[in-house]
Amino acid sequence: MSTSPIHPDTSQFRPGRQSGGRATRGRRGIRMNEPLPAGQAPMSNKLLKGRYQIGLPLGQGSLGTTYRAEDVLLQRHVAVKLLADRYADDADFRDRFMAATAAAGRLVHPHIVMVLDAGVTDGHPFVVMELVEGQSLRARLNDRGPLPIADGQRLALQLADALSVAHRHRVVHGDLRPENVLIDENGNAKVTDFGFVRAAVATDVTLLGTVQRAAYSPPELAIRDNGDEPTDVYALAVVVYEMLCGATPRGAANGQDRQTGIAPVPVRRRRPEVPAHLDLALWRALEPDVRERITTATDLRQALSGRDTRAAAAGSPPTPPPMQAAWRSEPRQRQRSGPDGGFLMTIIPLLATVALVAAAVGGIMFFIPRMFDGFRMTDVPSLVGRTLPEAIGIAESNGLSVRASESIPTDDQPKGMVLTQDTPAERRIRRGTEIKVTTSAGIRPPSVVGKPVDEARVLLVRAGWSTVSVEPRSDMAGPAGTVAGMKPGPQEAAEDRRQAVVLYVSTGNLSAGRGIRLEGGAAGPPEMIDGKIETAGNLNKGAPTWLEIDLAQPGPLAAVELITAQDASSVTIHEVWVWTADGNFRGMHTFVGPTSDGQTLTTRFPDVVQNVRSVRIATTQATGRIGWREIRLFDR
């Protein structure tokens, strides 16, 4: 094979920064179920996946400890939940937990804590989430007691929206309590830990006492295998009740009390100023008989907002019968007490009879006409182009009801706008008929994937998207400076065009998503070709060893960046070999010197090598296991 070396100058490699960033300063953040136990060693300064620098602990819950952390790649603060020792090295639980985090990661909503990443370190699963600056709802209730009614209703609607989105994606929370609701610095609610406890229960039966909290689970849960969407809705109703009253409907009810079917104390009995529609909504959501109970988050939201026509028809919560005075023997005493007793005994029954007849006639005159309301006709109003609340109001004024049967993303209609109605406008139909409407799930932004970032910005602004942010990504394939992804994507919906569109811009890493060959020609294991740069070259073996990466198509190569993965600091030798499409070997570039785990080594060629087909990365000397956390190939 002919060769033409490109000046193997070791000075081109320079020991770079350590992948970990500085420890972040403690700031006010989310507060978890309970304080960190005394004597527990913090994990400050530990680096997860070569990216997340662990800071101070925020608190501990039933699954493990949550830490403040810094994403050194994207330069932002995050929260990292590291699961307890009892879950280490449990492969079955790890699979369930990773599936739960993957499902939770699909939930994108302003009132759901976003799951950003997950993984396993030293056998301990962990999950990376957005950091919510504020406190838990439990801490808020403990600090200041029940919420103002307006705040309670506003947060209740936000939580119902979050559950509706999760349930549409077939994601069940399973442990909805004030401890898992965070209140941010703007006073808005965010639900966290979707499905995490459900994943742990199958392994850790001691958590049953945590999940099946009598106060937050319906009476029938004790005879069911696991919680479901209606269980979440019941728990949400309890949380709303507690926000308004400062206590749960049944308090510390025991297991026997949960099977008696006793209805909870109405909200207005404890707090009379609560609006009647909130009292009725919670009464129906906490109904002991599941057949009579509100079981979907969407229905509960409508009831909490006062727009549920079925709730209005159900009437007010029943009140206990008034105390009956012991007066039955008194008439006879009055009869014997004087000459007027006989007259009173005669006139009172007569007056009672007249009153009963008058009430019966009045009831007939009141209810009989309404029995025929369903047979009266009305014109169907046009609801298209209205918001859903407006459509409901217009329909009700015409004696009709509205139900949103479907929600689909659009290119130009904001979320909640009515797109179609199943009964055409101006048709004559009977009063009481239900009209099904299709509403907008939000606006899809135009696709700008593959466009240069500046052109993409212009296209989005012209389409009416006013706010755009950019994040560089070395783990997404594409030419440097082009858009490799976006959020929301072309098939995802935003509430309106005011929502920020995040553009993921490729740094030009040619190795992203490419297959890997190991020494001897064998293909690398699946975790080495999953498109995640942090697992690109973690070979988990000693020197000498090597791997090769074929580029998607022959092209220029200007620089190579390696982030080391090694058991111990030692003097190592790293080599970069380059082949072009015509089969020529274009030189070997060597670094010799002391290195440590997570260190960045960079080489930039004096002249860009053209028409590169494949690159070999090798190490011929190291102590212990050796490899590379990340391998990045740049074309400029």
Secondary structure as UniProt FT lines:
FT   HELIX           10..12
FT   STRAND          14..18
FT   TURN            38..39
FT   TURN            44..45
FT   STRAND          47..48
FT   TURN            49..51
FT   STRAND          52..60
FT   STRAND          64..71
FT   TURN            72..75
FT   STRAND          76..83
FT   HELIX           85..87
FT   TURN            88..89
FT   HELIX           91..105
FT   TURN            110..111
FT   STRAND          115..121
FT   TURN            122..123
FT   STRAND          124..130
FT   STRAND          134..136
FT   HELIX           137..144
FT   HELIX           149..168
FT   TURN            169..170
FT   HELIX           178..180
FT   STRAND          181..184
FT   TURN            185..186
FT   STRAND          189..191
FT   TURN            194..195
FT   HELIX           196..201
FT   TURN            202..203
FT   HELIX           205..207
FT   HELIX           208..211
FT   TURN            214..216
FT   HELIX           219..223
FT   HELIX           229..245
FT   HELIX           255..258
FT   HELIX           267..270
FT   TURN            272..273
FT   HELIX           276..285
FT   HELIX           290..292
FT   HELIX           297..305
FT   HELIX           309..314
FT   TURN            328..329
FT   HELIX           330..337
FT   TURN            339..340
FT   HELIX           341..371
FT   HELIX           373..375
FT   STRAND          377..379
FT   TURN            384..385
FT   HELIX           388..397
FT   TURN            398..399
FT   STRAND          401..410
FT   TURN            415..416
FT   STRAND          417..421
FT   TURN            425..426
FT   STRAND          428..430
FT   TURN            431..432
FT   STRAND          434..443
FT   TURN            449..450
FT   HELIX           453..462
FT   TURN            463..464
FT   STRAND          468..473
FT   TURN            480..481
FT   STRAND          482..487
FT   TURN            490..491
FT   TURN            497..498
FT   STRAND          501..506
FT   TURN            510..513
FT   STRAND          516..518
FT   TURN            519..520
FT   HELIX           526..528
FT   HELIX           533..535
FT   STRAND          537..542
FT   STRAND          545..566
FT   STRAND          570..580
FT   TURN            581..582
FT   STRAND          585..595
FT   TURN            597..598
FT   STRAND          599..621
FT   STRAND          625..634
//
